[in-house]
Amino acid sequence: MVLFSLVILYPFWQVVVLSFSDGREATTLGFHFWPKNWSFEAYRFLLSSGEIVRPYMNSILRTALGTALEVLFTILAAYPLAKKELPFRGGITTYFIIPMFFSGGLIPTYLIIRSLGLLDNFLVLIIPGAVAIFSIIIMRNYFMSLDTAMEESAVIDGAGYLTLLFRIILPISTPVLATIALWAAVEHWNAWFDAMIYIRDRNLTVIQVIMREMLASVSEQSNDLMFNNNAQQAQLAMSNVRSGIALLSIGPIILIYPWMQKYFIKGAMLGSVKG
């Protein structure tokens, strides 16, 4: 297990070391356990542009709002679908499942977004992904696995559906809620394609788009350097900057995941045992 853990952890540590290494060390072959010559050139390049702060905050705001909205809609959709007395429950479930296998494609989606007036609107990064069908199915299965005696006793005391949901069901659903929230947070944080397609205002874009542009810029510079027979310097720029981008882009998720890991594993198992 120790060897297996090292095999998994070393590539990540290699990225950390390369991001703080100078050019000559980054281009040498072999294992890099610690930077021999510390260098912050990659981070100076990434942070030199004043455009990086606002997109980073946009990514954090998108992740927070998008995760909260997705979890809320998932709860409100999954709880009724878990009730056998819901009229047309099978048809409604089928209606939810169909978009998991079929989609209209990019062009119809773009036309819908434009007709709704969401182009160059920060809400375009949140609203289209507010309903996650797979998460709804997982949470529905979890709700169906709960003992109905708890709800029946509360109904006898006069509780309604909303009281049952928010005071009885959700307090004992921490594992699946944490799992859904983690999925949503990772999805929103890593997303960049929708921002590239629908956002033209630089004040509304996200950090992933900016870092993609920086990486493309470094790649062009590297091609110019290689054309001038300076391949070593080109490799330096690509390896260091790529490692710095990787660390900056995964930072918040790496900080959140250890606190939610125990809930994530338990919630994924509980939500998948009953169909």
C-alpha positions in Angstrom: 0.0 0.0 0.0 2.9 2.4 0.7 4.4 1.7 -2.7 1.0 2.1 -4.4 0.5 5.4 -2.6 3.9 6.7 -3.7 3.2 5.8 -7.3 0.1 8.0 -7.1 1.6 10.8 -5.1 4.9 11.2 -6.9 3.5 12.6 -10.2 1.7 15.3 -8.3 4.8 16.1 -6.3 6.7 16.2 -9.6 4.4 18.9 -10.8 5.0 20.9 -7.6 8.8 20.6 -7.9 8.8 21.5 -11.6 6.7 24.6 -10.9 9.4 25.9 -8.5 12.4 24.7 -10.4 14.7 26.7 -12.8 15.1 26.0 -16.5 18.1 23.7 -16.4 16.7 21.4 -13.7 13.3 21.3 -15.4 14.8 20.0 -18.6 16.9 17.3 -17.0 15.7 13.7 -17.0 15.2 11.6 -13.8 13.4 12.0 -10.6 13.0 15.4 -9.0 12.3 15.1 -5.3 13.2 18.7 -4.4 14.1 21.9 -6.3 17.9 22.4 -6.3 17.6 25.9 -7.5 14.3 27.6 -6.6 12.7 29.7 -9.2 9.4 31.6 -9.2 9.4 32.6 -12.9 6.4 30.5 -13.8 4.3 32.1 -11.1 5.6 35.6 -12.0 4.5 35.0 -15.5 1.0 33.7 -14.4 0.5 36.5 -11.9 2.1 39.3 -14.0 -1.2 39.9 -15.8 -3.8 41.9 -13.8 -6.5 39.8 -15.6 -6.0 36.8 -13.4 -7.5 38.1 -10.1 -11.0 38.9 -11.4 -11.4 35.6 -13.3 -10.2 33.7 -10.2 -12.9 35.3 -8.1 -15.4 34.6 -10.9 -14.5 30.9 -10.7 -14.9 30.8 -7.0 -18.3 32.6 -7.2 -19.4 30.4 -10.0 -18.5 27.3 -8.0 -20.2 28.4 -4.9 -23.5 29.6 -6.5 -23.6 26.8 -9.0 -23.0 24.1 -6.4 -25.7 25.5 -4.0 -28.2 25.8 -6.8 -27.5 22.4 -8.2 -27.8 20.7 -4.8 -31.1 22.6 -4.1 -32.7 21.5 -7.4 -31.4 18.0 -7.0 -33.1 17.7 -3.6 -36.4 19.2 -4.8 -36.5 16.9 -7.8 -35.3 13.7 -6.1 -37.5 13.8 -3.1 -40.9 13.7 -5.0 -39.5 11.1 -7.4 -38.7 8.8 -4.4 -42.4 8.8 -3.4 -44.4 5.8 -4.8 -47.6 7.8 -4.5 -46.4 10.5 -6.9 -48.7 10.4 -10.0 -46.9 9.5 -13.3 -43.7 8.9 -11.4 -42.4 6.4 -14.1 -43.1 8.8 -16.9 -41.5 11.8 -15.1 -38.4 9.7 -14.3 -38.2 8.6 -18.0 -38.5 12.3 -19.0 -35.5 13.1 -16.7 -33.4 10.2 -18.0 -33.8 10.8 -21.7 -31.5 13.9 -21.8 -28.7 11.7 -20.2 -28.5 9.9 -23.5 -29.6 12.5 -26.1 -28.8 16.1 -26.5 -29.5 18.8 -29.1 -25.9 19.6 -29.7 -23.9 22.8 -29.5 -25.7 24.9 -32.1 -29.3 24.5 -30.8 -28.0 25.1 -27.3 -26.3 28.3 -28.4 -29.5 29.5 -30.1 -31.5 28.8 -26.9 -28.9 30.7 -24.8 -29.0 33.6 -27.2 -32.8 33.7 -27.2 -32.9 33.8 -23.4 -30.5 36.8 -23.4 -27.8 35.0 -21.5 -24.9 35.8 -23.8 -22.3 37.8 -21.9 -24.2 37.2 -18.7 -22.7 35.6 -15.7 -25.8 33.5 -15.1 -25.1 31.5 -18.3 -22.3 29.8 -16.3 -24.8 28.7 -13.6 -28.3 28.2 -14.9 -27.8 25.7 -17.7 -26.1 23.3 -15.4 -28.4 23.7 -12.4 -30.2 20.4 -13.0 -27.9 17.4 -12.9 -29.9 14.4 -13.8 -27.3 11.8 -12.7 -27.2 13.4 -9.3 -31.0 13.4 -9.1 -31.1 9.7 -9.8 -28.4 9.0 -7.1 -30.2 11.1 -4.5 -33.6 9.6 -5.4 -32.2 6.1 -4.9 -30.8 7.2 -1.5 -34.2 8.6 -0.4 -35.9 5.4 -1.5 -33.5 3.4 0.7 -34.5 5.2 3.9 -36.9 3.7 6.4 -40.4 5.1 5.8 -41.3 4.6 9.5 -39.5 7.9 10.3 -41.7 9.8 7.9 -44.9 8.0 9.0 -44.3 8.9 12.6 -43.8 12.6 11.7 -46.9 12.6 9.5 -48.9 11.4 12.5 -47.7 14.4 14.4 -48.9 16.7 11.6 -45.7 17.2 9.5 -46.1 18.1 5.9 -43.8 17.2 3.0 -41.5 20.2 3.4 -41.2 19.6 7.1 -40.4 15.9 6.4 -37.8 16.9 3.8 -35.9 19.6 5.7 -36.3 18.4 9.3 -36.3 14.6 9.0 -34.7 13.5 5.7 -31.9 16.0 5.0 -30.3 15.9 8.5 -29.7 12.1 7.9 -28.6 12.6 4.3 -25.2 14.2 4.9 -23.2 11.6 3.0 -25.2 11.8 -0.2 -25.5 15.6 0.0 -21.7 16.0 0.4 -21.2 13.7 -2.6 -23.5 15.6 -4.8 -22.0 18.9 -3.7 -18.5 17.7 -4.4 -19.4 16.5 -7.8 -21.0 19.8 -8.6 -18.1 21.9 -7.2 -15.5 19.9 -9.3 -17.7 20.2 -12.4 -18.1 24.0 -12.1 -14.5 24.6 -11.1 -13.1 22.7 -14.1 -15.6 24.0 -16.6 -14.2 26.4 -19.2 -15.8 25.6 -22.6 -19.1 27.3 -21.8 -17.3 30.4 -20.7 -15.3 30.4 -23.9 -18.4 30.1 -26.0 -20.9 32.3 -24.3 -18.7 35.0 -22.6 -16.9 37.8 -24.4 -16.6 40.2 -21.5 -13.2 39.7 -19.9 -14.7 40.8 -16.5 -17.1 37.8 -16.6 -14.8 35.0 -17.7 -13.3 32.4 -15.4 -9.7 31.5 -14.5 -9.6 28.3 -16.6 -10.1 30.3 -19.8 -7.4 32.8 -18.9 -4.9 30.0 -18.0 -5.7 28.2 -21.3 -4.9 31.4 -23.2 -1.7 31.8 -21.2 -0.7 28.2 -22.0 -1.4 28.8 -25.7 0.7 31.9 -25.5 3.6 30.0 -23.9 3.3 27.3 -26.5 3.6 29.9 -29.3 6.7 31.4 -27.6 8.2 27.9 -27.3 7.6 27.3 -31.0 9.5 30.5 -31.8 12.4 29.5 -29.5 12.6 26.0 -31.1 12.6 27.6 -34.5 15.7 29.6 -33.4 17.4 26.5 -32.2 16.9 27.2 -28.5 14.8 24.1 -27.6 16.0 24.0 -24.0 14.6 27.4 -23.2 11.4 26.5 -25.0 11.0 23.3 -22.9 11.7 25.3 -19.8 8.8 27.7 -20.5 6.3 24.9 -21.3 7.2 22.6 -18.4 7.3 25.2 -15.7 4.3 27.2 -16.7 2.3 24.1 -17.3 3.0 22.9 -13.8 2.2 26.3 -12.3 -1.1 26.4 -14.1 -1.9 22.9 -12.9 -1.3 23.9 -9.2 -3.2 27.1 -9.4 -6.2 25.5 -11.1 -6.6 22.6 -8.7 -5.8 24.5 -5.5 -9.4 25.1 -4.1 -10.6 21.6 -4.9 -7.5 20.0 -3.3 -8.3 22.0 -0.1 -11.9 21.0 -0.1 -11.7 17.3 -1.0 -9.9 15.9 2.2 -12.7 17.3 4.4 -15.4 15.7 2.3 -13.8 12.4 1.3 -15.4 10.3 4.1 -18.8 11.6 3.1 -18.1 11.2 -0.6 -17.3 7.4 -0.5 -20.2 6.6 1.8 -22.7 8.7 -0.1 -21.7 7.2 -3.5 -22.3 3.7 -2.1 -25.6 4.5 -0.4 -27.0 6.2 -3.5 -26.3 3.3 -5.8 -27.6 0.3 -4.0 -31.3 0.7 -4.9 -32.9 1.3 -8.3 
